[in-house]
């Protein structure tokens, strides 16, 4: 059963898996199940439940396909008990399709034509050991229309045997696995593309075992191929005879010492060259792409989660500055609630007079609105604008005011937001260019609340995000956003519709209705009032209420993560302790003395009671870290200012499988290769850093012409050594073609290179790179497969 498989894979109790499946089938959301149904799930967190959900869908699709195949074979009158049992026991779609191969209805082939002409007995005769007569003589007895001579008859018989080879499920599966485990990707440059495709030059003469290719390298190679720069050939890594031997052994087509040995050898050779070599290469490519997609999607999801859950600066008046040279610096002041109170465009980079004018104007705005933070976008003219912000801060301090803090803020996706329907609804009368400044200011105050307004794919923290399966990517990123929003909670009286619709159980239309109700009737005073919102019924209330916060309302519990269904549990605690709810909240002295077991019952188990007590102790606890900014070095404003040996502070902007990119304030992120992250082996860079983290790095090398900066997190490293972070060290191939557009503004990250110079062709039971024609003869098959 599916539940048994899932329980084994997840290492969870069968009853918990079955109960979780039931909750999902009832339409409960993952955040709700993970947070408020721990007794039922056995404490599975949201990532485990999502993994269960994904595998559940896969296995259910597999079961549906099994039933369809069983019916199709039964309709042909060919279904045996043994075959049915084998099909029902299958656990992968690939194996299931292998078993279906002999029964799949196809267009007319050489084999079906030969079979219809009555040549199958000829094939059987020639395969039977002990053939003493010349095959041509035997074939002479089977001549017919379409097969008028012995050569044609033998070719027809061979086509029948080749089809048997290509549809033998066990053989196909074995060859496919051997091909992938022993195979090699051989990559070269397309003639004439050497200059145009220079960013892929590390792959102009490259080979690596298929099972060793990391995901980012796979995607780089495939992108280079799709752009017409590279040609990619997947070979079996062994001589043809190796695979022909597998075929011969499996189907007893080896030499028998009789007159038909040559015929059998031809069948094996044709079966490999025209069928299994081609299909194995296609299967290997599909497997590589799926593996690469899975890794890339996982990297994107981790980075997005880190970015969404970055530390908020909080409710502080902020001046957002969207830098620019010729078009000026777009500025917007937002108050502590994020409301826009003033906008202006200044031109400080057009001469000394304009600089002074901008400084005076902006200092006046800062003083007038009590601005505490100066959010400077990290795009073009960022460091020059940050210098202006520092001077403004100094002016305020010199005048006796509280010095505002300048902060460099990622503007990834800001231009996408500026031109979006969301921004148009928010600011219908505001110039598009000024909307970006508003977004920059707000994302400093609360990254999560602002970034949910942007398509996650436009935020620019992915790895080859445009090359991976977009449906898969979208589903994964939407799940990340949903989990992030619900882990933090949402103030129902201030949240935008875009933020509200990410709350568990809240649809887009219901979110809009909440905002409309709030506008028409004023702030919500209790969670119960949410039931008055059109289309927000009991079911949606159950799923969402625990994640919606109402501060300073009628019931203090409405500002916490305690679900309304557990309010009676809290009342019983207040009765026992004699402490009213307002005084109980945050009262560690009382709460730490309570035993969860004393309040557990049939409705609420110990896990729920423990969660309720923890929430009462620290209500509305924000899981995000405290706010911290990087201190960028003065005088280091462009790549030419950077020198090997410098120790700088910066912010991690993106984490890939091969390392992390760090913004050190020079308009071009530096790369910390995975090999330069710690004094130990690091398999996944996420073990060490995350997007948005402030880090100290040492500059290992600088290539001004190519705009590349090699960094190390090991501050004891010395430039010029082989730390793996530099352009001449052990690794910077992976990113060829990967450092694509950083955000919606089109800032480009020039292609960097990655780790070891190329895969070893080596030996694994035989010489690699044999005469497989898989790469050269499979173009049509690959095109048909969508590659």
ABEGO torsion letter per residue (X at the ends): XAAAAAAAAAGBBAAAAAAAAAAAAAGBBAAAAAAAAAAAAGGBBAAAAAAAAAAAAAAAAAAAAAAAAAAAAAAAGABBAAAAAAAAABABAAAAAAAAAAABBBBBBAAAAAAAAGAAAAAAAAABBGBABBAAAAAAAABBBGBABAAAAAAAAAAAAAAAAAABAAAAAAAAAAAAAABBBBBBBBBGAAAAAAAAAAAABBBBBAAABBAAAAAAAAAAAAAGABBBBBBAGBBAAAAAAAAAAAAGABBAGBAAAAAAAAAAAAAAAAAAAAAAAAAAAAAAAAAAAAAAAAAAAAAAAAAAABBBAEBBBBBBBBBBBAAEBBBBBBBAAGBBABBBBBBAAAEAAAAAAAAAAAAAAAAAAGBABBBBBABBGAAAAAAAAAAAAAAAAAAGBBBBBBBBBBABGAAAAAABAAAAAABAABBAAAAAAAAAAAAAABAAAAAAABBAAAAGABBGAAABBAAAAAAAAAAAAAAAAAAAEBBAAABBAAAAAABBGBBAAAAAAAAAAAAAAEBBABAAAAAABBGBBAAAAAAAAAABBBBGBABAAAABABBAAAAAAAAAAAAAAGBBAAAABGBAAAAAABBAAAABBAABBAAAAAAAAAAAABBGBBABBBBBBBBBBBGBABAAABBBGBBBBBBBABBBAAEBBBBAGAGBBBBBBAAAABABBBABAAAABBBGBBBBBBBABBBAAAGBBBBBABAABBBGBBAGABAABABAAAABGABBBABAAGBBBBBBBBBBAEBBAEBBGEBBGBABAAAAAAAAAAAAAGX
